[in-house]
Amino acid sequence: MSFFEPSPVLVAFIFVQRFVFFEVLGLLALLRMIAGRGKARVPAAIALIISSAAIFASFAPALNLQSLPLYADIARVQASGGGMILPLVASAIFALSLVLPQRRWRWIDVLHIVGVLAFLGLWLATRV
């Protein structure tokens, strides 16, 4: 591989990081908010807000919305730590609903864990 020809794994990781992870996490958080009861909704709501902000930051340049006040701050947080801090924080917050009572539809947690493990595996594959 040359500098101008990135590996397919790196391209896949960037695509998943930018256009798949937060959309899937937001959908799972929305489902948890619909199905969950009581305290199980709080981490899902926070994860949904974070996911919505990250989705906004991803698509704002294409929609010419980067002049909005919060865009620069959200984009800065999204890029921190090589782009891994925000997905892991949002995922950890959503994972809190796994241990709270009154959660329903446990398959949401299974999908979340599988997705996070796949995302981390893809990230580790880019490091090798």
NUGU-920984 format. One line per 3 residues: their letters; for each residue x, y, z negated of N, C-alpha, C, O. Coordinates in steps of 0.1 Angstrom, whole numbers. Layout:
BEGIN
a = X,Y,Z,X,Y,Z,X,Y,Z,X,Y,Z; ... $
***
This chain:
BEGIN
msf = 8,-12,0,0,0,0,9,12,0,19,13,-7; 5,22,8,12,34,8,4,45,0,-7,42,-4; 10,56,-2,4,67,-9,-9,71,-3,-19,74,-10 $
fep = -10,71,10,-22,75,18,-32,64,20,-42,67,26; -29,52,15,-38,41,17,-40,35,3,-33,25,-1; -50,40,-5,-52,35,-18,-57,20,-18,-63,16,-8 $
spv = -55,13,-29,-60,0,-29,-76,-1,-30,-82,9,-35; -81,-11,-25,-96,-12,-25,-102,-13,-39,-113,-8,-42; -94,-18,-48,-98,-18,-62,-99,-4,-68,-109,-1,-75 $
lva = -90,4,-65,-90,18,-70,-102,25,-64,-109,33,-71; -104,23,-51,-116,30,-44,-129,25,-51,-138,33,-53; -130,12,-53,-142,7,-60,-144,12,-74,-155,16,-77 $
fif = -133,14,-81,-134,19,-95,-139,33,-94,-148,37,-102; -133,42,-86,-137,56,-85,-152,57,-81,-159,65,-86; -156,48,-71,-170,49,-67,-179,45,-79,-189,51,-81 $
vqr = -176,34,-86,-184,30,-97,-184,40,-108,-195,43,-114; -173,46,-111,-172,56,-121,-180,68,-118,-186,74,-127; -180,72,-106,-187,85,-102,-202,83,-99,-210,92,-102 $
fvf = -205,72,-92,-219,71,-86,-227,59,-91,-238,57,-86; -222,51,-100,-229,39,-104,-231,38,-120,-242,36,-125; -220,40,-127,-220,38,-141,-231,46,-149,-239,40,-156 $
fev = -231,59,-147,-240,68,-154,-254,66,-150,-264,67,-158; -256,63,-137,-270,60,-132,-276,48,-139,-287,48,-143; -268,37,-139,-273,25,-146,-275,27,-161,-285,22,-166 $
lgl = -265,33,-167,-266,36,-182,-279,45,-184,-286,42,-194; -281,55,-176,-293,63,-178,-306,55,-176,-315,58,-184; -306,46,-167,-318,38,-165,-320,29,-177,-331,27,-181 $
lal = -310,23,-182,-311,14,-193,-315,22,-206,-323,17,-214; -310,34,-207,-314,42,-218,-328,47,-217,-336,47,-227; -333,50,-205,-347,53,-203,-356,41,-206,-366,43,-213 $
lrm = -352,29,-202,-360,17,-205,-360,15,-220,-371,11,-226; -349,17,-227,-349,16,-242,-358,26,-249,-364,23,-259; -358,38,-243,-367,48,-249,-382,45,-247,-390,47,-256 $
iag = -385,39,-236,-399,35,-233,-402,23,-242,-413,23,-248; -394,13,-243,-397,0,-250,-394,1,-264,-401,-6,-272; -384,8,-268,-380,8,-282,-390,16,-291,-398,23,-286 $
rgk = -388,14,-304,-396,21,-314,-387,27,-324,-377,21,-327; -391,38,-330,-384,43,-342,-370,48,-339,-368,55,-329; -361,43,-348,-347,48,-347,-340,43,-335,-329,48,-331 $
arv = -345,32,-328,-338,27,-317,-338,36,-305,-330,35,-296; -347,46,-305,-348,55,-294,-338,66,-295,-335,72,-284; -333,69,-307,-324,81,-308,-311,79,-300,-307,88,-292 $
paa = -303,68,-302,-291,66,-294,-294,65,-279,-286,70,-271; -305,60,-276,-309,59,-261,-312,73,-256,-308,76,-245; -318,82,-264,-320,95,-259,-307,103,-257,-306,110,-248 $
ial = -298,101,-267,-285,108,-266,-277,103,-253,-271,111,-246; -277,90,-251,-271,84,-240,-277,89,-227,-270,91,-217; -290,90,-227,-297,95,-215,-293,110,-212,-292,113,-200 $
iis = -292,118,-222,-288,132,-220,-274,132,-215,-271,140,-205; -265,124,-220,-251,124,-216,-250,119,-201,-243,125,-193; -258,109,-198,-258,103,-185,-264,114,-175,-259,115,-164 $
saa = -274,121,-179,-280,131,-170,-270,142,-167,-269,147,-156; -263,146,-178,-253,157,-176,-241,152,-166,-237,160,-158; -237,140,-168,-227,134,-159,-231,133,-145,-224,135,-135 $
ifa = -244,129,-143,-249,128,-129,-250,142,-123,-247,143,-111; -254,151,-131,-255,165,-126,-241,170,-122,-240,176,-111; -231,167,-130,-217,171,-127,-212,164,-114,-204,170,-107 $
sfa = -216,152,-112,-212,145,-100,-218,150,-87,-211,151,-77; -230,154,-88,-237,159,-76,-238,174,-74,-243,179,-64; -234,182,-84,-235,196,-84,-227,202,-72,-232,211,-65 $
pal = -215,198,-69,-207,204,-58,-214,201,-44,-214,210,-36; -220,190,-43,-227,187,-30,-240,195,-29,-244,199,-17; -246,199,-40,-258,207,-40,-255,222,-42,-264,230,-43 $
nlq = -242,226,-42,-238,240,-44,-243,245,-57,-247,257,-58; -242,237,-67,-247,242,-81,-235,244,-91,-238,245,-103; -223,244,-86,-212,245,-95,-210,259,-101,-201,261,-110 $
slp = -218,268,-97,-218,282,-103,-227,282,-116,-227,293,-123; -234,272,-119,-242,272,-131,-234,271,-143,-222,266,-143; -238,277,-155,-230,279,-166,-224,266,-172,-212,266,-176 $
lya = -231,255,-173,-226,243,-180,-218,234,-171,-212,225,-176; -218,237,-158,-211,228,-149,-196,226,-152,-191,215,-153; -189,237,-154,-174,236,-157,-171,229,-169,-162,220,-170 $
dia = -179,231,-180,-177,223,-192,-180,209,-191,-172,200,-196; -190,205,-184,-194,191,-182,-183,184,-173,-179,173,-176; -179,191,-163,-169,185,-154,-156,183,-161,-149,173,-159 $
rvq = -152,193,-170,-140,191,-177,-140,179,-187,-131,172,-188; -152,178,-194,-153,166,-203,-153,153,-195,-147,143,-199; -160,153,-183,-161,141,-175,-147,137,-170,-144,125,-168 $
asg = -138,147,-167,-125,144,-162,-115,141,-173,-104,136,-170; -118,143,-185,-108,141,-196,-105,126,-198,-114,118,-196; -93,124,-201,-89,110,-203,-89,102,-191,-92,90,-192 $
ggm = -86,108,-180,-87,100,-167,-101,96,-163,-103,87,-155; -111,103,-169,-125,100,-166,-131,88,-173,-142,84,-170; -123,83,-183,-128,72,-191,-135,75,-204,-142,67,-210 $
ilp = -132,87,-209,-137,91,-223,-152,92,-223,-159,86,-231; -158,99,-214,-173,101,-213,-180,88,-211,-190,86,-218; -176,80,-202,-184,67,-200,-183,58,-213,-193,52,-217 $
lva = -172,58,-219,-170,50,-231,-178,55,-243,-184,48,-251; -178,69,-244,-185,75,-255,-200,73,-253,-208,69,-262; -205,75,-241,-219,74,-238,-224,59,-240,-234,56,-245 $
sai = -215,50,-236,-218,36,-238,-218,32,-253,-226,24,-257; -209,37,-260,-208,34,-275,-220,39,-282,-226,33,-291; -224,51,-278,-237,57,-284,-249,48,-281,-257,45,-290 $
fal = -250,44,-268,-261,36,-265,-260,22,-272,-271,16,-275; -248,17,-274,-247,4,-281,-251,5,-295,-254,-6,-301; -252,17,-301,-257,18,-315,-271,13,-316,-276,8,-326 $
slv = -279,14,-305,-293,9,-305,-294,-6,-306,-304,-12,-309; -282,-13,-303,-282,-27,-304,-284,-32,-318,-289,-43,-320; -279,-25,-328,-279,-29,-342,-291,-23,-350,-293,-26,-361 $
lpq = -298,-14,-344,-309,-7,-351,-321,-16,-350,-323,-23,-341; -330,-15,-361,-342,-22,-360,-352,-16,-350,-350,-5,-345; -362,-24,-347,-373,-20,-338,-369,-18,-324,-375,-11,-316 $
rrw = -358,-24,-320,-354,-24,-306,-361,-36,-299,-363,-46,-306; -365,-34,-287,-372,-44,-280,-365,-46,-267,-356,-39,-263; -369,-56,-259,-363,-60,-247,-348,-61,-248,-340,-53,-243 $
rwi = -344,-72,-254,-330,-74,-257,-322,-77,-244,-309,-76,-245; -328,-79,-233,-321,-81,-221,-314,-68,-217,-305,-68,-209; -319,-57,-222,-313,-44,-219,-299,-44,-225,-289,-39,-218 $
dvl = -297,-49,-237,-284,-50,-243,-275,-59,-236,-263,-57,-234; -280,-70,-231,-272,-80,-223,-267,-73,-210,-255,-74,-207; -276,-66,-203,-272,-59,-191,-261,-48,-194,-252,-46,-187 $
hiv = -263,-41,-205,-254,-31,-209,-240,-37,-212,-230,-31,-208; -240,-48,-220,-227,-54,-223,-220,-59,-210,-208,-57,-209; -227,-66,-202,-221,-71,-189,-216,-59,-181,-205,-60,-175 $
gvl = -224,-49,-180,-220,-37,-172,-207,-31,-177,-198,-27,-170; -206,-29,-190,-195,-23,-197,-182,-31,-195,-172,-27,-192; -184,-44,-197,-173,-54,-195,-168,-54,-180,-156,-54,-178 $
afl = -177,-53,-171,-174,-52,-157,-166,-39,-154,-156,-39,-146; -171,-28,-159,-165,-15,-157,-151,-15,-163,-141,-10,-157; -149,-20,-175,-136,-21,-181,-127,-30,-174,-115,-27,-173 $
glw = -132,-41,-169,-124,-50,-161,-119,-44,-148,-108,-46,-144; -128,-36,-142,-124,-29,-130,-113,-18,-133,-104,-16,-125; -115,-12,-144,-105,-2,-149,-91,-8,-151,-81,-3,-147 $
lat = -92,-20,-158,-79,-27,-161,-73,-32,-148,-61,-32,-147; -81,-36,-138,-75,-40,-125,-68,-29,-118,-59,-32,-110; -73,-17,-120,-66,-5,-114,-52,-3,-120,-44,4,-114 $
rv = -51,-7,-133,-39,-4,-140,-28,-15,-137,-16,-12,-140; -31,-26,-132,-22,-37,-129,-15,-35,-116,-6,-43,-112 $
***
